[in-house]
Amino acid sequence: MDLMHLFQGIGTLFMVDTKIAIARIVLMLLGIVLVFLGSKQILEPLIMIPLGFGMAAVNAGVLIMDAHTTGTIFLDPLVSETDALMNVLQIDFLQPIYTFTFSNGLIACLIFLGIGVITDLSFVLSYPFTSMLLALFAELGTFVVLPLGIAMGLTPGQAAAVSTIGGADAPMVLFASLQMSPELFVPITVVAYLYLSLTYAGYPFLLRLLVPKELRGSIVKTTKRTNVTSKEKLIFAVFACTLLCFLIPIAAPLFSCLFLGIAIRESGILKYVNLLENVVLYGASFFLAFLLGTLCDARILLDPQVLPILVLGMLSLLISGIGGVIGGYVVYFINRKNFNPAIGMAGVSCVPTTAKIVQKEVAKANKRAIILQYAMGASISGVITSAVIAGILITVHQLI
């Protein structure tokens, strides 16, 4: 027995193309870096730690399958033939989770259930016009990147799937890419999660660049009522869910899960609330991140189509952040300068990350400025608008 077969992770580096071998090493190192950046809270730890571990492990743990092929026993995202799938389900330890929750979008719906349970509609219903306007402006990246993607050679479905990264709602990106670009949903979803974690570090600098310190520190004088009752929020959730499912049935799974979570919260069913928040939301987020990491196989990410996804994904999030701030300035002038333009960036619906980023930057400019209620209203509205836009894109894609 030679050493190459004894230590197959190392041996397989010499059995594949040099580019793949180098990519494996780079991805192992990147996975390790992501784990440490997550542990230091520089990037989102709930996503980056399991994702980084999966990325490092899958690229290190490559086996010699036979004389001419290599592979892993994590999962096979490309298997579809029934007999082969049944075989893989008994061998690859993550294949059951991938097959039964990931590739059909169930895991995205479970996360939306959890998001609904932690969502307080008070902010949206207290400032509905402002919240929805900011959320719409924060979708600018989606609308700009869609034609750019087509111009760069992507199919309309692929371009539409990539453009949804601008909505900053990664479970929704997963759901949309499965519908519109199943052949690229792995790199699109991985890029979405990587970039959403980067917004944690990058958006503060963008906000400081676009909004002067004196405006970032401005205090909003409000006369709006904020004591929205649970009954009002429950009524809104039921009717909004029914209407949106009626208008855009392709996105009904996402709408129903989001608003069901809200309804459970407002009905005060604590056992369900604890289950969905502490178990379902965090459990689904963990397995989603870990599976995404294990899908970061060097062979998948070396696909030539991944490069435009990397460029367009970053551009989409950047333009959405800028669009949100533009929306903030629009509301600022509509309200006769009684508004903080920085709040607009919270319309990028990475709940609650963008709202926290905005509040933190505003507090640095003026410790007495509290704008979190407006920021959360915009962020929650962003979840709804991004799902609506994704549903429209999927529907149009199926009709073309």
N, C-alpha and C positions, 0 to 999 in steps of 0.2 A: 504493500500500500504506500503510494507516494504522498508527500505532504500536501499536494494540490487537492487530492481527494479527501485527506484527513481534515484540512482546514478549508472547506469549500468556499466560504465567503471570500477568502483571499484568492483561492485558485480560480474562481470564476472571473476575476478581474483580467486574467490572461486568456480567457476563452472567448471574450467578446471584442467587438470593435473598440479601438482606442478611445473614441469619443464617448462611448457609453461607459467605459471604465472610468474616465476622468469625471464624467457627469455623476457617476455613483459616489465618488470620493467627495466631490463638491457638495452634493446633496446630503451626505452624511454630516459633513462639517456644518452645513447650513442648519440642519435639524438640531444639532447640538447648540448652535448659537441661538436659535429660536427658543429653546428651552431655557437658557440662561437669561435671555432678554425678557421672557415671560416671568421668570422667577424674580427678576428685579423690578417688575411692574412697568418696564419701559414699553412693552407690548402687552396686549390683553392676555393675562395668564391663563384664563379659563380655556382659551382656544390654542394659544401658542405652545403650552407645555405638552398636551397630548399630541398635537399636530407635529411638533418637533421630534418627539419620541418616535412616532410612527414613521416619519420621513427618514430618520437615521437608521431605524431598525430594518425597514424594508429594503433599503439600499445596501445594508451590511449583510443581511441574512439571505443572500442569493445562493441557491443550491444547484448542483449538477443534476438535472432531471434525467438526461440520457447522454449519449456520446456527443450529441450535437446541440443540445438546448440547455438553457438555464432557466430558473424560475424561483418562486418563493412559495411558502405554504401559508401566506397571509390571506390573500384572496385573488380571484381572477375576474376583473371587471368586464372582460370581453367574451366570456363563455356564454353561449345562448342555447346550444343544442341540448335537448332534454337529458339524454344519457350522460353527456359530459358534465352537465350541471349537477346532476344527482351524485356523480362521483366526486366533484369538487366540494360539494356541500359536506361530504363526509371527511374531507382531508384538510381543506383550508379553514383555519379556525375562525376567521372573520367573515367567511362567505355567507353563512346564514343571516347575519345582521345586515350585510350589504344587500343580499338578494331580497330579503323580506321587508326591509325598512328604508333602504337607501335608494336603490334604483327605481323604486316606484313613488318616491316623494313622501312616503309616510313620515320619515324622520323630520322633514321640514314642517309638516302639519303638527307633529308633537311639540316642536319648538314654538310654533304659533299659539298652541294651547297655553303653554307656559307664559309666553309674552302677554297673552290676554289676561291671565290671572294677576300679573304684576302691573297692569296698565290701569291708571286712574284717568277716567274720561273727564274729570272735573275741569282740567285745564283746557281741553278741546271744546267742551260745551260752554265754558265761560267766555272764551275768545274764539268762536268758530271761524269767523271771516279771516282774522289775522292768522290763525293756525293753518288753515287750508291754503291761504295765499302763499305763505312762506314755504309750505310743503311743495306746492306746485312749482315755484321758482327753483327749489332745490332738486327738481327732476331735470334741470337743464342739461346735465351731462348725458342723460339717456337719449334725449332728442338730438343732441349734437353728434354723439358718437355713432348712432344708428346709420346715418348716411355715410359717415366717414369709414365705417367698417365695410360697407358695400363697395365704396370707392377703393379700398385697400385689397379687394379680392375675396372677401368673405361672402358666403351666401346670405340672402336676407335673413334666414333663420339664425345663422351663426352671429351675424351682426346684431340682430335684435337681442339675442341671449347675452352677448358681451355687454351691450349697452345698458342692460339692467343692473350691472355692477354699480352704475351711478346712483341707483336708488339706495345703496348702502344697506341692503337688507339681504344678508347672505342666504338664509333659508329660502327666501323667495327667488334668489338667483338660481339656487339648486333646482327648485321646482320649475322655473321657466326654462332653464337650459335643458332639462330632461324632455320638455315638450317640444322645444324648437331646434335644439342641436344636440341630440343624444350622443353623437359621435365625439363631441368636444365638451360634454358636460363636466368631465373630470377636471381638465385644466381650467375651465371657466370658473368652476366652484372653488378650486384651490386658490386661484388668483384672487377671487372675491374675498376669501377669508384672510389671505395674506395682506391684501391692500386695506381691508377694513381695520386690521390691527395696526397698520401703518398710519391710519388716520388718527389714531390715539396719540401718535407722536408728531404728525405733520400738520394737522389742522390748526393747532395753536399758532404756529408761525404764519400760516395763511391768514388767519384772523387778524393778527397784529399788522400784517402788511396791508390789508384791505380796509381796516377800520381804525382811524386815529384814536389815540389814548383817551382824549377828552370825550369822544362819542362812545367808546367802549365802557366808560365809567358812568354814563348818563343813567339817571334813575327815571323809571317810567311811572308817571302819576296815573293811577287807575281809578275809575269810578264803577267798573264792572263788578257784578256780584260774582262771588266764587263759591258760594254754598250750594252747589248742585247736589241734589239728593240722590240716594242710591236708586230710588224708583225712577227718576228721570234718566239716569245712566242705563238702567236695565231696559227701559222702553226704547231708548236710542239704539242700544246694542241689538235688540230683537228686530226692530224695523230696518236698521241699516244693513244687517246681515241678510235679511230676506230680500231687500231691494237689490243689493249688490249681487247676490246669487242669481236673482231673476234676470238681471241685466247682463252679467258676465259669468255664465255657468261654468266656464272652463276653470275659473279660479275659485269656484265654490268651496273646495276643500280648505283652502287657506282662509277664506272669509269665515266659514262656519267655525273653524277651530279658534281663530282670533276672537270672535265675538262670543263664542261659547265660554271661553276663558273669562272674558269680561263679565258675562252674565253670572257665572259661578262666583266671581269675586263680589259682585254687587248683591247677590242673594245671600251672602254670608255663610256659605256652606264650607266651614273651616276645614273639614276633613278632606274635601276635594281640593281646596286651596293649597293645603299643605302638601298633598300628593302631587299636584301639578307643578307647584313652584319648586319644592325641594327635591322631588324625585324625577318627574317627567322632564322638566325643563333642563335641569343640570345633567341628568342622565343622558338625554338625547344630545345635548351640546357636547358632552364628553365623547360619546361614540361617534358623533359626526366629525369632530376634530381629529380623533384618532384614526378613523377610516380615511379621512382626507390625507392625513400624513402617509398612511400606507399606500395610498394611490399615487403618491409622488415618486413613482418608479422612473428611473432615468430614461427608459425607453419611451414612456408616455410623454414626458416633458421635453424630449428632444424632437418631437413632432414639429416640422417647420411652421405649422399654423399656430403654435403656442406664442411665438414672438409678437405677432399683431395683437393677440389677446393681452399680453403683458402691457404693450403700449396703450391700447385702447382702454383697458381697465383702469390704468392710472389716470389717463386723460379724462375718463368719465367721472371718476370721483373728484378730480381737481375742478372740473367745470361745474359739477353739482355744488361743491362748496362755494365757488364763486357765485353761482346762480342764487344760492340761499342768501348770501350777503346782499346781492342786488335786490332780492325780495325784501330784505330788511330795510334797505334804503327807501324802497317804494313805500313801505308801511310808514317809515319815518316821516316822509313828506306828506302822505295821506293824512296822518295824525298831527300834522302841523308841528313836527319835530318832537312830539311827545312819544318817542319810542327809541329803543336801543337797536341800531342796525345789526349789531353783532348777533342778536337772537336769530337772525335769518339762517345762519349756518346750522342751527339745531334742526332745521327742516330736513337735513340729510339724515335719513331715518335709522341711524345706528343707535337704537334705544338701549340704555339711556346715555350712551357714551358721548354723543355730540352735545346733548344738553348739559352734561357735566363739564365738558370742555369749555363751552361758552360761559357757564357760570363761573368757572375757575378763572378764566381770562378777564371777565368783567370785574370780579372781585379783586384781581391784581391791580386793576386801574382805579377802582373805587370800592373800598371794603363795605360801604353802606348800600351798594347797589345789589338788589336781589331780583333776579330776572328768571329764576328757575321755573316758575309757573308758566311763563310764556314759552320758554325753551322746551319744556316737556310737552306743551300743547302742540308746538310745531313738529316735534320729533314723533309723537304718536300719530299725528295727521300724516306724517311722512310714511309711516308703515302702511296706512290705508291707501294713500295715493300710489305708492310704489306697487302694491298688489293690484290695484285697479289698472294701472298702466301695463303691468306685466300681463294681466288677463286680456286686455285689448290687443296687445302684441301677439299673444298666443293665438287668439281668435282669428286675427287677420292672417297670420302665418298659415293657419289650417285652411283658410279660404283661398289662398293664392295657389 
